[in-house]
Amino acid sequence: MSLVEEDEHEDNVYYLNLEIVPDPSINEDKQLLKEFKETNIDSIIWNSIILTSLNKMYGLIGESSPFEIPTIIDSKSIILKIQIEDFEKFNNSFISYIFNLSKFYSALNINCQIRINKFNK
């Protein structure tokens, strides 16, 4: 692939800043909040959460949507690289998906959601 083709390909992608956000009721339980803050979500767990959210909303078609995690910002935030034409699919999946963290990580019984903080080309 030439440099021109790579530049054209990069114009067709969005970079999303994603964050795992707990249910606000967690603030009532200081111990649970402390455990959540100490939780470290790695790229494998992020992949599982994203694929599950796409599957819940769009089935196998959603799961087959290409994405990449080029950067892990901190224990609960990442940069996600997607195709521009898939933005609506990812956005709808994240908005509609509430999950219990214990399904993917440890025994923390906390409902969470994925929030898109920012997105850029």
C-alpha positions as CSV (number, residue, x, y, z in Angstrom):
1,M,0.0,0.0,0.0
2,S,1.4,3.4,-1.0
3,L,1.6,6.4,1.3
4,V,-1.2,8.1,-0.7
5,E,-3.5,5.0,-0.2
6,E,-2.7,4.9,3.5
7,D,-3.6,8.6,3.8
8,E,-6.9,8.1,2.0
9,H,-7.6,5.1,4.2
10,E,-7.0,7.2,7.4
11,D,-9.5,9.8,6.2
12,N,-12.2,7.1,6.4
13,V,-11.8,6.4,10.2
14,Y,-12.9,7.9,13.4
15,Y,-11.1,7.8,16.7
16,L,-13.5,7.5,19.7
17,N,-12.4,8.2,23.2
18,L,-14.4,5.7,25.2
19,E,-14.9,5.4,29.0
20,I,-16.5,2.8,31.2
21,V,-18.9,4.6,33.5
22,P,-20.5,3.0,36.5
23,D,-24.1,3.4,37.6
24,P,-24.4,6.6,39.7
25,S,-25.8,4.5,42.6
26,I,-22.2,3.3,43.2
27,N,-21.6,6.6,45.0
28,E,-23.7,5.3,47.9
29,D,-21.3,2.4,48.6
30,K,-17.8,3.7,49.3
31,Q,-16.3,0.2,49.4
32,L,-17.7,-0.7,46.0
33,L,-16.6,2.7,44.6
34,K,-13.1,2.1,45.9
35,E,-13.0,-1.4,44.3
36,F,-14.3,0.0,41.0
37,K,-11.6,2.7,41.0
38,E,-8.9,0.1,41.6
39,T,-10.2,-2.1,38.7
40,N,-7.9,-2.3,35.7
41,I,-9.7,-3.1,32.4
42,D,-7.3,-4.4,29.8
43,S,-7.6,-4.6,26.0
44,I,-8.9,-8.1,26.1
45,I,-11.8,-7.2,28.4
46,W,-12.5,-4.1,26.3
47,N,-12.7,-6.2,23.2
48,S,-15.1,-8.5,24.9
49,I,-17.3,-5.7,26.1
50,I,-17.4,-3.9,22.7
51,L,-18.1,-7.2,20.8
52,T,-20.9,-8.1,23.2
53,S,-22.5,-4.6,22.8
54,L,-22.4,-4.9,19.0
55,N,-23.8,-8.4,19.2
56,K,-26.7,-7.3,21.5
57,M,-27.8,-4.6,19.1
58,Y,-26.9,-6.0,15.7
59,G,-26.1,-9.7,16.1
60,L,-23.4,-11.3,14.0
61,I,-23.4,-8.4,11.6
62,G,-22.5,-6.0,14.5
63,E,-19.8,-8.3,15.8
64,S,-18.1,-8.4,12.3
65,S,-17.7,-4.6,12.3
66,P,-13.9,-3.9,12.2
67,F,-12.3,-1.9,15.0
68,E,-9.0,-1.5,16.7
69,I,-7.8,-0.3,20.1
70,P,-4.6,1.7,19.3
71,T,-4.3,3.3,22.8
72,I,-5.3,2.5,26.3
73,I,-5.5,5.8,28.1
74,D,-6.0,4.6,31.7
75,S,-7.7,1.7,33.5
76,K,-11.2,2.6,32.2
77,S,-10.6,4.7,29.0
78,I,-9.4,3.8,25.5
79,I,-9.1,5.2,22.0
80,L,-11.1,3.1,19.6
81,K,-10.5,3.3,15.8
82,I,-13.5,2.5,13.6
83,Q,-14.6,3.1,10.0
84,I,-16.7,6.3,9.6
85,E,-19.6,4.4,8.1
86,D,-19.8,2.3,11.2
87,F,-20.0,5.2,13.6
88,E,-23.8,5.0,14.0
89,K,-23.6,1.3,14.6
90,F,-21.1,1.7,17.4
91,N,-22.8,4.7,18.9
92,N,-26.2,3.0,19.1
93,S,-24.6,-0.1,20.5
94,F,-22.9,1.8,23.3
95,I,-25.9,3.9,24.1
96,S,-28.2,1.0,24.5
97,Y,-25.9,-1.4,26.3
98,I,-25.8,-1.6,30.1
99,F,-23.7,-4.4,31.5
100,N,-22.8,-5.8,34.8
101,L,-19.0,-5.7,35.2
102,S,-19.0,-9.1,36.9
103,K,-19.8,-10.7,33.5
104,F,-16.4,-9.6,32.2
105,Y,-14.2,-8.8,35.2
106,S,-14.0,-10.2,38.8
107,A,-16.9,-10.4,41.2
108,L,-17.7,-6.6,41.1
109,N,-21.5,-6.4,40.9
110,I,-21.7,-3.0,39.3
111,N,-23.8,-2.0,36.3
112,C,-21.8,0.1,33.8
113,Q,-22.1,1.7,30.4
114,I,-19.7,2.8,27.7
115,R,-19.6,6.5,27.1
116,I,-18.2,8.2,24.1
117,N,-16.3,11.3,25.4
118,K,-15.0,12.6,22.1
119,F,-14.6,11.5,18.5
120,N,-12.3,12.9,15.7
121,K,-11.1,12.0,12.3
